[in-house]
Amino acid sequence: MFDFCDGRGMSSISCDKVCTDSNPVGNLVSVHYQNKMAGFIGENFVRPPVNVTLQFPCNIEVFRVIINPVVGAQKSNGFEIYTCSNKVDTSHLLQNKVPVLSSKSSLFVPIGKMIVDKPGVICFTNGQFRYDESSGNSSVPPMDQYSYHGELRHGRSSALNFVSHLTVRITRTVSGSAVCIKKLEVYGRPSKSCSECVINKLKQLFSPRIRSSDVSAKIQNEKADNVQQSNCDLFSCNDVDIPEDFIDSITQEIMTMPMLLPCGKNVDQSTLEKHVSAEASWGRLSSDPFTGMLFDSQKKATPNLPLKGRIDQFVLRHSDKLQNIPRTIGREVKEGPSTSRLVGTVNLQQSTSITPTKKMNINIRMLGKEKMCSILFLT
């Protein structure tokens, strides 16, 4: 059982509409962790329907199609699934380049459809697929973690068991948001018509050895390089490892007040204010600095309070090394006895003119007000 949207499988993907530069459709099948987590977002002016088409390296039997339709503030809530059953004669598994096949010259048939009121992860399942979930195969996630369940079916068996292309059509979005898909997974296995050579090559691509040595290590190295590059100007000398999501996506500095943009990225409030001010100087309305999407009552930047809490705790915990970072919380309280700031101290050795039982009137400024206090000094 393989996820043919995993970058190791090298399935190709395309979209019939324009995507944003920061969230192209290729993210859905990327081998890089950061791109995979960014997801796909269409341009703000694009309206449904939008077709996202996968081309597999071999004919497959489809078991599940899993769609996460929420990317930041963008939400899709209507989907249709189509498949094409052309014979795959050439692919990278046969050391040949995958040919680009136009959907207009092929017959795509519908196998699933769902519209939901509240966006959540949708799982379409082929009920005719023979698979024992009790066998303990960890490559397939359990069903109970998905919000919605749909069925994949068609009168012609080849529409599910001899699939060369699969199209996810986005038919609806929530409150006019941009079309998007956070994550796409297509679980299945090679068709019975595939040769033993193709099956063995797929097993090698998805084997744990390949995953740990070639893919996971590369992803971890890229994440470490990106974090080091983004923090080297500020904190490299202080030996503080700052989590990547604490860094402003534009200035590459640690954020004080993170703001969640409609595109799903976080920037500091001061960065967003500078962008809005610059746009206003040119007579333009406030917009997302990454996608250019205009802000309105539904699509706007909102304070990311959970992230802010994590950043404040991190800065407070490393206050000795991050003294130059502004924050909105107090300093760390050190253990041990301390003196209240409301109590003054008097050096009796230097105050030789003070005699026992002598009363002195002393002006003390306390909490912003002038008060007269009569203090009795006893020796």
Secondary structure, DSSP 8 states (H G I E B T S, - for coil): -EETTSGGG--EEEESS-B-SSS-GGGGG-SSHHHHHH-EEB-TT--S-EEEEEEEEEEEEEEEEEEE-EETTEEEEEEEEEEE-------GGGTS------GGGS--EEEEEEE-SS---EEEEETT----GGG--TTS--GGG-SEEEEE--SSTHHHHSEEEEEEEEEEESTT---EESEEEEEEEE-TTS-HHHHHHHHHHTSHHHIIIIIIHHHHHHHHHHHHHHHHHHHGGGT----GGGB-TTT-SB-SSEEE-TTS-EEEHHHHHHHHHHHHHTT---B-TTT--B--SSS--EE-HHHHHHHHHHHHHTTTT-TTS--SS-----SS----TT-----TTT-TT--TTEEEEEEEEETTEEEEEEEEE--
